[in-house]
Amino acid sequence: MVLAALCSFAVSAMAQEKIKIEKIMFGSGGMIAVFDEKGGKKGELPKEAFPSVPFDAADYNRNTRSVKVNAGGQEVWLSPFQVQVSAKAQVLTECQTAQRVSGTTFSSRGASECK
């Protein structure tokens, strides 16, 4: 019960934090593929269409780890293989969440799971 409350607090606190784009890996010729929200390829944009890193992402999908950015006057999604994002965006294990919130190293399965 306590861990569930701590986890929900950690998730809500993390949801409020901005995800930062720290690096974009452009292909040959300085181009990068961009996608729609469903993962369909929309085309490519040049490096010049993007702000200088680091910058805030417009959105972040924790399930697919795709990142939404404003580039070239439009909102597009980038593949997780194309970007490096702030550590805050990474998925936390149950133990990491407990450590961040309460300082403990216990999971719901006990201390042996958190090494």
C-alpha positions, 0 to 999 in steps of 0.5 A: 500500500505504501509503495503504491502510494510512493510510486503514484507520487513519483509518477505524477512528479515525473510527469510534471518534469520536462523531458530534454532532448540532449542529442539528435543523431542525424543521418548522412547529409544532415537529414533525419526521418520524422514520424507521426504520432502513430509511427508512420513516416512523414518524411525527413527534415534537415538539421537546421529545422531543429533548435540547438540542443539541449531543448525541451521536448513537446511530448514523450511517449514512455511506452514507445520512448518516441519524442515529440518535437517542434521542428520546421514549423511543425510538430513531429515525432522522433524515434528513440534510436535518433535521440538521446533524452534526459535521464528523467525520461528513462523508465524507472524500476520499482526499486529506483522509484522507491529510492528516489521517493523514500530513500529505501531500497526495498521493492514489494518483493523485498530487499533482495530484489534491489541490489 
